[in-house]
Amino acid sequence: MNLPNKIELANLPTPIHTMFYEGFEILIKRDDFTGTEWSGNKIRKLEYLAFDALNKKADVLLTCGGVQSNHARATACVAAKLGLRCILYLRGSEPKTVDGNLALSKLFGAEIKYVTAEEYDQIYSVAEKDIKKLSKQGLKSYFIHEGGSSEVGIWGYIEFVNELQKQLRKIKNKPSHIITAVGSGGTLAGLVLGKKLYNLKSKIIGVNVLKTSGDFEKIAVDLANKCSKKYKLGVKVNSKDFEILDGYSTEGYENITDEKVSLLTEISQETGIIFDPAYTGKAFYGMIDHFIYQANEFNKLMFIHTGGIFGVFAKMKQYISNSEFGLLDAENIVRS
Ligand SMILES: Cc1ncc(COP(=O)(O)O)c(C=O)c1O
């Protein structure tokens, strides 16, 4: 196999932990342990993207996302580590309180540019103006797709499957289903391609936190097949190779219902694991609802914890007010 090169940045392999919910054993693949500042799934993609950027002699990394984007924060951190400049195009306007991922991106020295939803839809043309200006200053730019989800970036999750297969050799009762949150689709595309290449038996399940299941069937299939073609992998992916659980983000990407948060805070209090509001919280809730509450068939579940912890700080009041302390105590805790 014609594997691309990467820079080793993440703490790999990430461990597999076990938790119990309503008597069911659930495996948690702790990709939130990939690092502290670059915690989460994005660093696996950035290892390949950063190699490509340095190989192309880039001086500046440019990327985009929501105001609380984990990917933007991880990119800012990698740029700081590699001595590169970083420009982030964030969808929305500057919030009154700068916290969570946004605060960290600033701390890493990234230049932040807020863009409207319309501009975001054409983000490469917005970035292109800066790329031209930088070029006049003699600086080379490297633009990273939303979520790092490109033919290069998804190698992070192709190779995740290779790592996982080695770990699963030591586990007797293998997971029948592996569940992940889906945002830009790259993690899912990499997993599906990795499943084919490394002969993983478990079914891959995505929980979409935006767009529709139909959108992601197309996005993931196209991305996986483009990568397969580019690297001559000799495999073809189709929408029957995975499943999307739709309908677990009707409140919108930037919000999360109290019902979901109350499950998450219960899990935090019983296991010490934290799930974020935009991605892992919705996906974890979706997995529990679909397989356990609605009793859909499975033998064993594995949840990929794709990180996102800093997003919790932007919603901390909601999280704490849903814990057993109640709103009054929660407010006291926030203030103290
Ligand atoms: C914490 C977290 N989990 C999951 C995802 C989804 O990954 P992907 O964008 O590869 O679909 C993202 C980013 O979008 C994320 O930040």
Ligand as a Chemical Component Dictionary entry (heavy atoms), coordinates in Angstrom:
data_LIG
# 
_chem_comp.id                   LIG 
_chem_comp.type                 NON-POLYMER 
_chem_comp.pdbx_formal_charge   0 
_chem_comp.three_letter_code    LIG 
# 
loop_
_chem_comp_atom.comp_id 
_chem_comp_atom.atom_id 
_chem_comp_atom.alt_atom_id 
_chem_comp_atom.type_symbol 
_chem_comp_atom.charge 
_chem_comp_atom.model_Cartn_x 
_chem_comp_atom.model_Cartn_y 
_chem_comp_atom.model_Cartn_z 
_chem_comp_atom.pdbx_ordinal 
LIG C1 C1 C 0 -14.967 16.549 18.782 1  
LIG C2 C2 C 0 -15.319 16.184 17.382 2  
LIG N1 N1 N 0 -15.854 14.989 17.150 3  
LIG C3 C3 C 0 -16.209 14.602 15.914 4  
LIG C4 C4 C 0 -16.043 15.438 14.823 5  
LIG C5 C5 C 0 -16.470 14.957 13.491 6  
LIG O1 O1 O 0 -15.391 14.601 12.698 7  
LIG P1 P1 P 0 -15.432 14.844 11.132 8  
LIG O2 O2 O 0 -15.361 16.323 10.913 9  
LIG O3 O3 O 0 -14.252 14.122 10.643 10 
LIG O4 O4 O 0 -16.726 14.281 10.638 11 
LIG C6 C6 C 0 -15.476 16.710 15.021 12 
LIG C7 C7 C 0 -15.271 17.678 13.924 13 
LIG O5 O5 O 0 -16.037 17.936 13.046 14 
LIG C8 C8 C 0 -15.111 17.086 16.326 15 
LIG O6 O6 O 0 -14.578 18.307 16.564 16 
# 
loop_
_chem_comp_bond.comp_id 
_chem_comp_bond.atom_id_1 
_chem_comp_bond.atom_id_2 
_chem_comp_bond.value_order 
_chem_comp_bond.pdbx_ordinal 
LIG C1 C2 SING 1  
LIG C2 N1 SING 2  
LIG C2 C8 DOUB 3  
LIG N1 C3 DOUB 4  
LIG C3 C4 SING 5  
LIG C4 C5 SING 6  
LIG C4 C6 DOUB 7  
LIG C5 O1 SING 8  
LIG O1 P1 SING 9  
LIG P1 O2 DOUB 10 
LIG P1 O3 SING 11 
LIG P1 O4 SING 12 
LIG C6 C7 SING 13 
LIG C6 C8 SING 14 
LIG C7 O5 DOUB 15 
LIG C8 O6 SING 16 
# 
